[in-house]
Every structure is written in C-alpha cells, then in structure tokens.
Amino acid sequence: MYVSHLVLHDFRSYADVEVALEPGPTAFVGSNGQGKTNLVEAIDYLSRLSSHRVATDAPLVRAGTDRAVVRAAVVRDGRSAVLEVEINAGRANRARVNKSPLPKTRDLVGLVRTVVFSPEDLTLVKGDPAERRRFLDDLLVLRVPRLAGVRADYERILRQRNSLLKTAGLARRGTATQDSALSTLGVWNSHLVRVGAEILAERLTLIEDLRPYLGNAYASVARGASRDAAELGYRSSFGLPEGGWDRATLTESLLDALAERQAEELDRGVCLVGPHRDDLLLTLGLGGEGEPGARLPVRGYASHGESWSFALALRLAAYDLLRSDGIEPVLVLDDVFAELDSGRRERLAALVSDATQLLVTCAVPEDVPSALQGARYDVGPGTVTRV
C-alpha cells in the first residue's frame, strides 16, 4: 500500500498544494514552521480521522476559511482509489471514495493505514494514561477498522452515563427523580459493560500480540538491550478476573465493579470503572543492576534515551505487527532523525529501509541516513517542490 498523489485545500498552512508520491523513501526537507509535518499529518488523518498533533479538528482548517479538504490516491494490490475527507469547522465532516459519498465518515478508516513516529511520542512513556490508551485503540482500529464504531459507541455510552450519574447524584436520595435515574442507570450499565468488555478483550489480545515485536524492536534500537528488556502490561480499573479471562468473564467482572462503586460514582458524578480508566504499563528490566529480573516503570525511572528508545520501539512494534497481519502501512518518521544520535539513526534506518512507502520530514538533507535516500521535496511557505 502506498499513496501516489496528495491534494490539500485549505489544510493547515496550505491554500492549495498537490504532491505526486511514489513507493520507497521520500523526504520532505525545510526549515521549521514551513509545513513539512502538515503534509504527513494529512495522510495520517485519512488513516484514522484524527491528528497525531492535536485533539480537535479546528486547527486543521486554514485560518480564515471554514473547511479543509484532504484527497489522496492510494494504490493497493495494483488497484488505485481516491480517498477524500472534507473537514468542516463546527459541522460534521464528510468523506468520499472515488467521488462517491460514504454513509458515515468513519467508513473511511482503514482504507489507508499509517504508522507515525514523531517527537510527540515521548508522551507515550512520559505522559498521562490517556496517551497510552489512545495508542492501543488507534492500533486496534488499524488492525480491525470496524472497531472504530465500537470505540465511538463506548464514548457515546460513557457520555450518557456520566450525565445520568450527575443527575442522580444531584437529586435527593429517595426522590422520584433519583429513583427514575437509578432505574435508567441500570440500562446504561448493561450497555457500558457490553461494549467495554469488547474493547478490553481486544486490548488484552493486542498486548499479547504486540509483546514479542516490542522486545525485538527495543533490542534493535537500544544499544546493548536484550529482547526481554522492554515489557508491556495492563492495569485495569477494576482488576482482571483471576485464572484467565474471556469476553463473558470480563463482562461479569465489569458489571460487578460498577455495582460496587455505584455510591462513589453518584457522589462524584463520573464513571470510575471501565476501559477509559485503564492504563498500558511500560516497564524495563534492570539488566545487571539491582535484583535479577527486577523491573521498573519507564515513566519516572527511564533516562531520556531509554524513554526515546521505548517510544520508538512501540511504533516499530506496531508497524511490524501490522505487516505480520498482511497490512503494509505507510510509515512516517516526522522530524525524528535530528533527535537521534548517529548509532540509533543508523539502526533505525536499517530497520525501516524495506518499507513499501516511507515518508520522512527533516530540517536539512543531511539528517536523512544514506540507506534512506530517495525522492526529495523542498518545502517552503505554502510550496512543495520536487528536487
């Protein structure tokens, strides 16, 4: 899979721009603030309908305009399709494939797949649990696009349940208003555990699938590390069933946890149990230091270099896992090489040199390792020029 043509209209800094692309490595070179990242962000947006840089769509629409358009020709198995998304400020977005409107914008998800590594990925290891949950859920959707709908359903159910908890908590106990709210809460509990257990089961399966790829990737990018140095775990908001789990046991455990914490949820007016409260645990082995087999969380204990290597290993593991599924994603390295020492730079280049399509952004051409030399574009204010 690769993107052969990209068109942007009123996206970020670009009023109008067209870029012809090809398989293999392509470098977008230009000074900071010229719009290099905007190009790869647009392709990533087509993949996930969200940005790796901002949480909302508003900044994607060029200042002074009310909509942006991202259009790309994508080639897969020798066949080409034109994907398009119209990003509307304050209104629903619209999507098309080969000029035909899609019933739901999220039907576009998965038609092109991307894996992006950028300096912001340090938040995966140093940031809040929400960043790690997003990493898991984005990868789930890349593997199984229908899970975008499951994810959206869970967010809708969570909003409704939180609103109901606030209503019931504000009402006096024993009143008809609260009795009615509590009765309705039971209905939303059943919705939440049904969808929440599906998300949780998918996450746990994903972690098991991702684990060996993470170990290999970390050993490759971190000098002297072994394949069991980097490890993944999962912290649930209610405790996973002992002796193994399946969808049914997760559903039952989640429902029991909601009942146990209902009083606290009513007092606080917010849902305290479910996948939205969980965390992906990232740990590193101490190697020759400390007790044999001892592990420490990356957050708070790892050095800057170790944190950077772990974040990079997470993205590489995601890329390798998708390839093992038969999915060949577009790989994006956004302003990464300038942050790496020469050893890590060359090791990373060796790992990704066989990517079907690799898009690199950098400030100077010398930042691109020789193993990744290919097509090059110079990026200036609103312009993209093939060199």
N, C-alpha and C positions, 0 to 999 in steps of 0.2 A: 504494500500500500504506500502510495506517495501522493503529494499534492503537486499538480503540474501547472496550476495557474491560480493566482490570488488577486482578487479585486477588492479594494476598500473604498467606501464612500462615506465621508464624514465620520470616520472611525478614529478616535483619539486625535492625533495631530494631522491626520491626512484628510484633505478635502476629497481628492481622488488620486488613486495610485493603482497601477497594475504591475504585477511581477510574474514573469514566466519562471517556473522552477523545474527541477529535474531530479532524478534519483541520485543517491550518493550525498556527499557533504556539500553544503552551501554555507558560506559565511556572509553575514551582514556586518559591515565594518563602518564605524562612525563614532564621532565624539558623543559623550554622554548628553542625553536630552534631545537627540536628533530623531528618535523614533524607531531605533532598531528593535527594541523589545515589543513595540506596538505591532510589528509585523507577525512575530511568532505568537504573541498573545491572541491575535485574531484567529490564527489557525487552531490554537488550543481552545478558544471559545467555541468554535464549531464542533469540537470534540465533546465538550462537557456542558456547554451553555453556561459556563461561569468562567471567571478570570482567575489566574493564579496570583494576581497582584492586588485586586480589590474585591470587596464583598458584595458590592452592588453594581448594577449596570450603568448607572448615571454617568460615572467618569469616562465610560467608553464612547459616549456620544460627543462629538466635537463641539466645543463651546460655541454658542450662538445658533446651534441647529437643534432640531427636535427628534432626529432619528439617524441611525448609522446602519450601513449595510456591509456585511461580510459575505463574499462569494468566492467559492473555490472549486476548481475542477479536481476531482480525486480519482486516481487510477487504482483499480484493484483487480487482480487476476486478468489483466489485459482490457478491462472494461472501464469506461470513464463515466462519471456522474457529476453534475454540477449542484453543489450544495449552497444554500443561501439562508442567511438569517438576517432579519430586519429587527434592529434593536430600537425600541421606541421609548423615549423618555416619559415615564409616568403612565405608560399604557402597556398592554400585552404585546409581547414580541410575536413575530410571525416567521415561519420557516417554509422553505420550498426545496424540492428536489427536481431538477430538470424543469424548472419553471412551474411545477405543479405544487399548489399549497398542501401542506401537511395538516391533518386534523388537529394535532397537538404539536406545539413547538418541540416538546421533548422527544418526539419521534425522530428528530434529527440525531439524537445522541447515539453514538456507536457507529455511525456511517463513516466517520474518520476517527481514528484513535491517536492520541498523542501522549507522550510521557515527557514532562518538562522538569528540568533541574535548573534552579536559579539560586542566587544568594539568599532569597527569602526563605529557602527551605531549611535554614538553620532553626526556624521556628518549629519545625517538626520535632526537634530534640530539645530545644530550649524554651519553647512556648507553652501555651495552655493546652489542656487535653482536647479542646475543640479542634486544634490544628491536626492532631493525630487521628481523631475520628474522621475528619474530612479526608485525610489521606486514604484511610481504609475504605470509606464509602465511595470516593471517586474511583478507586481501583476496582471496587465491586462492579460499578456501573460500566467501566471499560470492559470488564470480562463478560458481564451479563447486562446488556442495555436495558432490559425490562425492569431491572431493579431501580432505575431512575423513577419509575412510577411508584414503586414500593416506598422509596425514600420520601417522595412528595406526599404520599398518603400518611406516612408517620408524622411528618411535620405538621400536616393539617390536623390530624387527630390530637397531637400534642398541644397545638394552639387552642383547640376547642376544650380540651380537658383542663388546661390551665385557666381558661376563662371561667369554666364551671367551678373550679376549686375556689377562685376568688369570690364568686357569687355566693357559694355555700358558706365560705368562711366569714363573710361579712354579715350574713343573716344570723339572727339569734338562734341558738340551739332549740330544737323542738318546734320551730315555727313551720307553717305550711310551706313557706318559701324554701327553707333549708331541706325539709323532707322531700320536696319535689326535686331539688338539686341533687340530693344524695341518690335518689332513685335513678335520675338520669346519669349520674356518675358511674353507676354500675354498667350501663350500656357502653360508655366510653372506655371503661376499664377493659371490657372484652375486646373492643376494637384495638386498644393500645397493645394488649398482650399478644393478640394475633399477629399484628404487623411487626411489633417489637421483637417477638421471638424469631420471626423470619430474618430480620436484619441481624440479630445476634448470632443466629446459626450460620448465616453467610459470612459474618466477620470471623467467627471462630474457625470455620473451614479455610477461609482465606489466609489466616495467620499460619495454619499448618502447612498450606501450600507454599507460602512465601518464605518460611523459615530457612530451608536449605539454600535458596537463592540469595538471601541476605548474608548468610555465613560466607558463601563463596565470594560475593561482591565485596564484603568488608575485608576479607583476606587479600583481595586483589588490589584494593586502593590504599589500605593502611599498611605501611611497611612493617614487616615482622609479625603481623597479626595472624592468628590461626583461624580456621573455618568455624570454630565454635566460640570465638571471642564475642561476636555480636549475637544477641538473642532477643526474641520477641516474646511477650506475654500479654495477658489481658486482665484488666481489673474491672470487674462488673460492679454495678451499683447495688446489687442485691446478693451476690455470692452465687457462683455456678453450682449446679447440682453435683453432689459427690458421687464418685463411681461412674463418671461418664455422663453424656448428655445426648439428647436428640431434640427434635422440634417440640415434641409433646412435653418432655420434662422441662424444657426452657419455658414453655407457655405456663405450665403449672407453677413453677418457681416464681416467675414474674408476677402472676396473679396473687400468690401468697404474699409476696413482698409489698404489693400495693395495699393489700388489706392490713398488713402490719403497720404500715406507715401512713395510713389514711388520716389519722388525727393530726400528725405533724404536717402533712400536706395541706390540710384545711387551715391550720394555724398560719402557715407561711404563704398559702395561695399559689403554690407552684408544685409541679410534678417532680418528685425526688427520686424516682425509680424508672429505669429504662435505659436503652442504648444511648440516649442523649446525655447520660451522666457517666458513661464508661470511659475508660482510657486504655490506650495501647501502651504497654510497658516496654521500654527500651533499656536493655542492660548490656554491660560489658564485663567480660571476665578479667580478673586481676592479673592473670598470667603468673609470672614468678613472684608477684608481690602478695603479701597477706596470706590468708589460709588457702590451701588448694581448693579450686572450684568456687571460691567466693566471687560474688557478682555485685556490681554496684549500678544504680540507675545512671544513665547517661546524663540526664538533666541534673545539674548541680555538682557532678563529680568529674565528668569528662573534660579534658582540655579542649581548647578551641579547635585544634587539629583533629582530635578524636571526634568531636561533635560534627565537624565538617565532613569527615570521612563517613560517619554513620548516616548522615543525611543523604550523602551521595550514594551510599550503599543501598539505602531504602529505594531510591529512584531506579538504580540499576537493577535491583531485585524485581521491582515492579515490571520493568522493561523485559527482563529475561522470562518472568512468569507469563507475561502476555505472549511472548514469542513461543513459549512451550505450549500454549493453548492453540497455536496456529494463527495468532494475530500478529501482524507486523506493524507496530505503531510507528508514527513519525516521532523521532527522538529530537528533543530540543535542549540545547545547552545554552542557557541565557546568561551571558556575561559571567561565565564560570571560570574560564582558564586563568584570568587575571588574579583570581583568588587562590590559585593552587601553586605550590612550589613545583619545581621542574620535575621531580620524581613522580608526584601524583599526577601532574599534567600528562606525562608520557604514558603512565599506566592507564589513565582514563582513556587516552586516545587509542591505545591498543585494544581496550575492551569494547569500544563502540565503532571501530573502523569499518565493520562489516554491516552497519545499519543500512537498511534499504534507503531511508532518507534521513539525513542528519542536518539539522539547522542550528547554526552557531551564531551567536552575536558576540561582538568584541569591539574594543575601542581602537585597537591597532592590529594590522595583519599579522604581526609577529607573535601575537597571543595564540594563534591557531597552530597547533603542532603539525609538523611536516606530514605525519601519517593521515591527516585530515584535510590536506589541501584539495580543493575542488573549485566549484563555481564561487565567484565573489561578487558582492554588490556593495558599492559605496552608498551610504545613507546620509543625506543632508536634510535641511529643513523642508519637509514635505516631498522629498525626492528620493528615488531608489534607482541607482544606475549600475548596469552590468559593466564590470571591468574586463 
